[in-house]
Amino acid sequence: MTPIDLNKLRTEIDGIDEKLVDLFNQRTRCVLEIGRHKQENHLAVYEPKREAVVMANIARCNNGPLPDEELATIYTAILAAMRRLQSPDLLERS
């Protein structure tokens, strides 16, 4: 691969990363609303059944080349971060 090709691919990745950050922030806004609802209604932040549905959904729509196991690892981290954002002390700051 020539340096020009490498730079082009890195630029493409940078653009994709920007889109991912926007999407993560959209997801976070939804999560914060859900967190407020849970707090107001005294509901648990952690819902294993819902997280199982999320994991099944991402596996179902994954057409590769990212292996399901790697996608699951990424989503495990995302879901953990989103749970932390729903904690009462962090909800108060948002």
C-alpha positions as CSV (number, residue, x, y, z in Angstrom):
1,M,0.0,0.0,0.0
2,T,1.4,3.4,-0.9
3,P,1.5,6.2,1.6
4,I,-1.2,8.0,-0.4
5,D,-3.5,5.0,-0.1
6,L,-2.8,4.8,3.7
7,N,-3.5,8.5,4.2
8,K,-6.7,8.2,2.2
9,L,-7.9,5.3,4.3
10,R,-6.9,7.1,7.5
11,T,-8.9,10.1,6.4
12,E,-11.9,7.9,5.7
13,I,-11.6,6.4,9.2
14,D,-11.4,9.9,10.7
15,G,-14.7,10.7,9.0
16,I,-16.3,7.5,10.2
17,D,-15.1,8.2,13.7
18,E,-16.8,11.6,13.6
19,K,-20.1,10.0,12.6
20,L,-19.7,7.4,15.3
21,V,-19.2,10.1,17.9
22,D,-22.4,11.9,16.7
23,L,-24.3,8.6,16.9
24,F,-22.9,7.8,20.4
25,N,-24.1,11.2,21.5
26,Q,-27.6,10.7,20.0
27,R,-27.7,7.3,21.8
28,T,-26.6,9.0,25.0
29,R,-29.4,11.6,24.9
30,C,-31.9,8.8,24.7
31,V,-30.2,6.9,27.5
32,L,-30.3,10.0,29.7
33,E,-34.0,10.4,29.1
34,I,-34.6,6.8,30.0
35,G,-32.4,7.2,33.1
36,R,-34.5,10.1,34.2
37,H,-37.7,8.1,33.7
38,K,-36.2,5.2,35.7
39,Q,-35.2,7.5,38.5
40,E,-38.6,9.2,38.7
41,N,-40.3,5.8,38.7
42,H,-37.8,4.0,41.0
43,L,-36.8,1.5,38.4
44,A,-33.5,-0.3,38.2
45,V,-30.8,1.1,35.9
46,Y,-29.6,-2.4,35.0
47,E,-32.0,-4.5,33.0
48,P,-30.4,-7.7,31.9
49,K,-33.3,-8.7,29.7
50,R,-33.1,-5.5,27.8
51,E,-29.4,-5.8,27.4
52,A,-29.8,-9.3,26.1
53,V,-32.3,-7.9,23.5
54,V,-29.8,-5.2,22.5
55,M,-27.0,-7.9,22.1
56,A,-29.3,-10.1,20.0
57,N,-30.3,-7.2,17.8
58,I,-26.7,-6.2,17.0
59,A,-25.7,-9.8,16.3
60,R,-28.7,-10.2,14.0
61,C,-27.9,-7.0,12.0
62,N,-24.2,-7.7,11.8
63,N,-23.2,-8.7,8.3
64,G,-19.4,-8.5,8.9
65,P,-16.6,-8.3,8.4
66,L,-16.5,-7.5,12.1
67,P,-17.0,-10.8,13.9
68,D,-20.0,-11.0,16.3
69,E,-17.7,-11.7,19.2
70,E,-15.8,-8.4,18.6
71,L,-19.0,-6.5,18.2
72,A,-20.3,-8.0,21.4
73,T,-17.1,-6.8,23.2
74,I,-17.6,-3.3,21.9
75,Y,-21.3,-3.2,22.9
76,T,-20.5,-4.6,26.3
77,A,-18.3,-1.5,26.9
78,I,-21.0,0.8,25.4
79,L,-23.7,-0.6,27.6
80,A,-21.6,-0.4,30.7
81,A,-20.9,3.3,30.0
82,M,-24.5,4.0,29.4
83,R,-25.5,2.3,32.7
84,R,-23.0,4.6,34.5
85,L,-24.6,7.6,32.8
86,Q,-27.9,6.6,34.3
87,S,-26.6,6.6,37.8
88,P,-28.3,9.3,39.9
89,D,-25.2,11.4,40.5
90,L,-24.4,11.6,36.8
91,L,-28.0,12.2,35.8
92,E,-28.0,15.3,38.0
93,R,-25.0,16.8,36.0
94,S,-26.6,16.3,32.6
